[in-house]
Amino acid sequence: MSVAEIFETMEYGPAPEAKGPALEWIQQHHGQFDLFIGGDWKAPSSSDYFDVVNPATGKPLASAAQAGAEDIDTAVDAARRAYPLWSAMPGQVRARYLYALARQIQRHSRLLAVLESLDNGKPIRESRDLDIPLVARHFYYHAGWAQLMESELRGYESIGVVGQIIPWNFPLLMLAWKIAPALAMGNTVVLKPAEFTPLTALAFAEMVERAGLPPGVVNITTGDGRTGELIVRHPDIDKIAFTGSTEVGRIIRQETAGSGKRLSLELGGKSPFVVFENADLDSVVEGVVDAIWFNQGQVCCAGSRLLVQESVEERLLAKLRARMETLRIGDPLDKAIDIGAIIAPVQLQKIEQLVASGVEEGASMWQPSWACPTDGYFYPPTLFTNVSPAAMIAQVEIFGPVLVSMSFRTPQEAVDLANNTRYGLAASIWTEDINLAFDIARKVKSGTVWINSTNLFDAASGFGGYRESGFGREGGKEGLFEYVKLPAPAHLPDTQSSARARRARRTSPPESSLLDLPPVDRTSKMFIGGKQTRPDSGYSRLILGARGELVGEVGDGNRKDIRNAVEAAHAAAKWADMSGHTRAQILYYVAENLAVRTQDFAGRISAMTGESAESATREVEAAVRRLFTYAAWADKFDGQVHNTQFRAIALAIPEPIGVLGIACPDDYPLLGFVSLIAPAVAMGNTVIAIPSEPHPLSATDFYQVLETSDVPAGVVNIVTGMRNALAQVLAEHDDVDGMWYFGDSEGARTVEYASAGNMKRTWVHADGSWMDGERGEGQEFLRECTQVKNIWTPYGV
Ligand code: NAI
């Protein structure tokens, strides 16, 4: 036999990683784990424990505590008590703790890797070479941000106690993504690992003890969804950070609506893997292996939809099938294994059912000729061809090693197919043509785009979704903003809506008030798609002045008007493609045209609100200044180039959210309106604005300014009427991508609740009274109307 023949036919021998130390560690705890609360190990109040099973054998490894209401109360209380000390520590002190945690993780990296593979079923190659090194990297990276917080996030402060709920697919890595930034920014945490995979989180709790973190800064409470619910509902938690299914994300969005809790959600995906005919097909095949068979396809950003240019489809699929034959499935602790075990029988059944539905729907299913191990929960790599884009398997997150393949002819078709799901987590684009790659990268709706690569992660680069894949980012500087807030403005009145507060402050109308001028009788219409339109309802609302006199009438907008406005805003989407420079020029023009009409606008404000001429003029001037500010920002709100560990350029680009609904505060009829629409359109969004309900005439006057300032039709749409009712329609609308609401607490709750339909981004304020102060403008507004897309391009020959 020749050497070549031996090479071809040689079988792999077993190469098992030793599991002894991990099993010993479990044994040291007598196979049973309590809750880590306030720096101590506490038995659950219910005395309930659940089994933790090794998915590669189906046998129990240990048991962990099911935390109940009393336990979560204790954990939140411990985190609350630890908060003043931890948040007040200088950043450099917190940094030292985070460095200590990173070093603990490195020192025990093999124990953690083996535990992770035992508990989750993922190949040791992945836990050893990817998960655990990245965990350490996250703590190191964020230790740096703790150190730099005071200088680089000047003016920001921590949020408070954060509840964190994570899934089972990357147990320790998801813990690191959540805990490292939270602690770095001065928050304390109560974290719940997934019920299938609590072991590495418990090992991490021991490291927290050894690193000497103050008790209560990190609390680890194991349990299933019921424990998660208790965390979500707890009144003394300030923020919830969740990674998991879109279904549970939606429940959490509804559950937290109106509670004032901050929320970040990292949800499911159905990520496209787009291959153009000029791609290097051999690299593509390895890319696909990584995209869909990494971690058995149980990856939120798995490249589960292969979109191939028709001309190379057959060639690529042939290569792929040949490669699938050589994939090795089996014991996750075997170092030469490519595919490990599926997490649990329930997940295996879900995969089997979805595969069966694919076959039923007429797609062609292909699996390699070899058989899976029969112990434990295994599923073979599976390829579907002949799939219709609307088929269940092309739309639903399977979360298993199942790839669906579809073809396209033109780049535009590729973009349409790529964007043809409700998700937007990640995308891979394969072509040797850099122009094409970037063109497609900008057009695909997803938080991460990998060019000629896939599944690259690093602490320095933000990760998170567009659309129903959730909102918020983890990693990078952009991720820090999920764990900080600006302090509440000092001049905020405590309770009343500020319009009322202003009225209360006012004595009799000032003598020099423009209020005494006779009101001009004009029909104030709505403004939709660049046209002045009458309300669909045929009703008008009477607008009264400060003394109860009639100062005008506006249309009473309804659902139909909102629908038309949303359509118009979508039709104006190319506004986003204009350069920042062009948008800036248009905003400058708007500002100039408003400035020349200062007197008219001040008169209108006075007539509606009873403000003095002087005060109303100040409001107009402030609005003009703000327009100039956002015109200035339009071409300056840059992204970043992230400094990752790879030979890759990772571009973090802020992109507009899309169509944004904006409900304006009652107060400051002009300034409130301008303060909200100006940043939104400066960043390339198109908007549907609901002006101040009691004082809408400044906004309806404003469309004359828009009309004379070259603002393209549909970029700004104005629908007058009852704010909360209209805001609800916007929040429920599936073609609205984001919603800003400045009103009362009831409206804020409704908007957050209704936004769960398509998981739109929301920014709500139950008191919009700070429009006039420093807080009324700034980068916070720009961040809230953009989402960061990270585009990775590896380089090297
Ligand atoms: P899941 O979303 O139910 O679980 C994620 C975490 O949320 C776990 O810690 C769980 O205990 C907790 N949880 C469950 N119900 C909750 C509730 N009502 N309130 C608060 N917390 C709750 O995901 P599951 O059941 O483990 O997997 C189901 C499907 O979800 C998978 O088949 C997959 O499609 C998807 N999934 C997506 C992930 C992603 O990263 N995108 C991660 C895990 C699952």
Residues whose N, C-alpha, C, O or C-beta is under 5 A from the ligand:
A	BS01	NAI	I165 I166 P167 W168 K192 P193 A194 E195 G223 D224 G225 G228 E229 V232 T243 G244 S245 V248 I251 E266 L267 G268 C300 E397 I398 F399
